[in-house]
């Protein structure tokens, strides 16, 4: 997982970049590119404590282990995501479990690494970039609240259906059905909604019987978003 300097075309002034992704926030001269194989950790022991990561290609899961060794998927990042940015918190975090977070590549991925200090200096030079960062935080807060609501209010079958809607939301550029991409195993989905692996298999069977999803010949899941949405208005 060698790192190389990120090369970028220079820009003048604080022009609003046509590429609205989080990549626009990063200082090109102070970034490195890290290529991570599927199943390998993204974070390295040599990373700065205030490192921030941008996923340029691929997908990454944020996994946390309890003191007893139980595993839970805390978050899932797709291409264009910025993560590791809890270092923006100046005061002590309300939990010590953050230190047990592990970011793992779900597929061969490419990650751009910089530091919180470099990012803050870059934003200070171009304050408009702060709005992009704020928009990203608002989106994440919405997703987090949706997940919490689902865990508290809904039974497991509905939690799974709503999770599939959430996981495919950014892929759905048209009405109808969409393939869950990148794919998730039954074990990963079980960790996502807080159930056991065997129970997840039963839940998937129920959702197939209700016409919410199909298992394609290549192993991918076709999610019928409109059918799910109509069932849980």
N, C-alpha and C positions, 0 to 999 in steps of 0.2 A: 504494500500500500504506500507507494512512494508519493511524495508531494512535489508538485512543480508550481512555479509562479503562474498565476492567472493572467493571461494577456487580454487586454480589452482596448478597443478603439477609444482614444481620448475624446472627451466632450467638453464643450465650452460653456461656462456659466452654469446656471441652475435650470436648464431647460427640462421640461417635463418629458421624461423618456417615454417613447411610444410603447416600449415593453413595460407593462404595469406590474411585472412580477417583482418579488422581493430582491431579485438579483440587482435591481437598480439601486438598492440601498448600500451595497457593499463597495468598499474602496478597492478598486482593481489592483492597485500597486501593493496592497497589504493583505492579499489573499493567497491561499494555496489550494490546489485541487487534489483531492484524495479519491482514488478509485478503490471501491470496497466490494469484495466478492460476496455473493449470497451467503448468508449465515454468519458473516464475519462482523465483529464489533466496529462501530463507527468511531467511538471515542478511543483515543490512545493515551497511554500513561504520560506521554511527552507533551500532550496538549496543555496550553495555558489554562489556568483555572477559570478564566473569563471567556473561553472560546465560544464562538457562535458558528452555527453550521447552516449552510444553504444547500438544499438538495436539488442539484441541477438535472439529475437524471436518475430514475429508479424509484424505489420505495423503501422506507425504514420504519421499523416498529420501535416504540419506546416501551421497554419492559421493566417491571419492578418486582423484586423478590422481597417477601416478608421475612422477618427474622426466623420464621419457621421453615423458610425455603419455598413457600408457595409463590407461584408465578402469576402475574397479572399484566395484561397489555394495557398500558396507560394511554398511549396515543399511537397514531399511525400517520406517517408523513408521506405525501406523494410529491412528484416533481413540482418544484416551485415553492416548497415549504421552507420556512426559516425556523430553526429549532435550537435549543440550548440557551435560549434568551431569558431564562430565569435569573441570569447574572445581572439583569437590569435592576433586580430588587436590591436596594441599598441596605435595608435592615435585615435582621435574621429571618429566615423562612420559618413558617409555622410548623414545619415538620422536618425531622432529621432523615426521613426515608428517601429524600431526594438523592442522597448519596448512593442509594442502591439502584438507581436508574441505569439501565443499559440500553444503548441504541444499537439495534442489529439490522443489517441489510436484509430485506425480504427478497431481493433480487440483486443482480450485479448493478451497482449504483455508482454515481459520481457526486461527490460532496465538496463544496467549497468551504474552506475554513478561514475564519478571521477572528478578531477579538472584539469584545464589547467596547473597549476603549477606542479602537480604530473605527468601529461603526459609529460611535457617538461623535467623534471628530468629523466624520464624513457628513453626518446629518447636520452638525453645526454649520458646516460650510454651505449646505443647501437645505434650509429648513423645510422646504416643501416635502422632502422625503419623510418627515415626521408623520405626515398625514397617511402615507402608505403604510407605515409601521402601525399607526393607530388603527387603521382599517383592518389590518391583519389580526390585531389583538381583539377587536370587536367581533370578527368572524369566529375566532377561536372561543371566545366567551360564549357566543351563541351555541356553538357545537357542544361545549362543556355543559351548559345548562340543559340542553336537549338530552344529553346522555344521563345526567343526574336525574332529571325528571323521569326518564324511562326506567331507570333502576328503582326508583322509589314508588312509582305509580302503577306500573304495568306488569302483568304476569310474563313468564319467560317467553312464551310464543310470540306475544306482541312485542316484547323487547327485541327479539331477533328480527322480526319484520321491520320494525322502525330503524334498527341498526343498519339493515341492508339498504334502506332508503337513504340514510345518512351517509353511508360509505360510498354510495354511487351518485350522490347529489352533484358533485363537480363533474362527473362524466356525462350527465344527462343534458345534452345540448338539444334534445328534441323529446317530444312526448313519447311514451311507450316503454320499450324494454331496453335494457343495457346490460352488457357483460361486466361482472365485477372484476375490475382490473386495477392493480394487480390482484391476482386471486388470493384467497385466504383459506387455510385448511380448517377443518372442523375444530381442531384444537385451538387455533388462533381466534376463531369466532367465539368459542366457549369462553376464552379468557376475556374477550371484548365485552360480553354481556354478563359474565359472572355465573356460569354454570359449569357442570362437569362435561368432559368429553363425550361419555356415553349418552348423556341427556341431550347434548347438542345433536347427535345423530338422529334421535327421535324427533327433535324439533324440526330438523331439516326435512324429514319425511312428512311431517304434518304440513309444512309450508308448500312442499311439492304437491301434496294432495289437494290443497286449497288453490292451486294454480298461481302461487306467488313467485315461483322460480322453477327453472328447469336445469338439469345437469346435462351439459352438452357432451358430445362424443370426445372432445379434447380435454374434458375434465373441468372446464370453466363453468361458472354459474351464470345463467341468464336470469336477471332479476326483472320481473314484470312490475315496474314501479307504479304504473297507473292502477293496477289491480290492488296492490297493497294500499296505496293512498285512498282508494275508494272504500276499502274495508275499514280503515281507521281514520275516518274524517273527524 
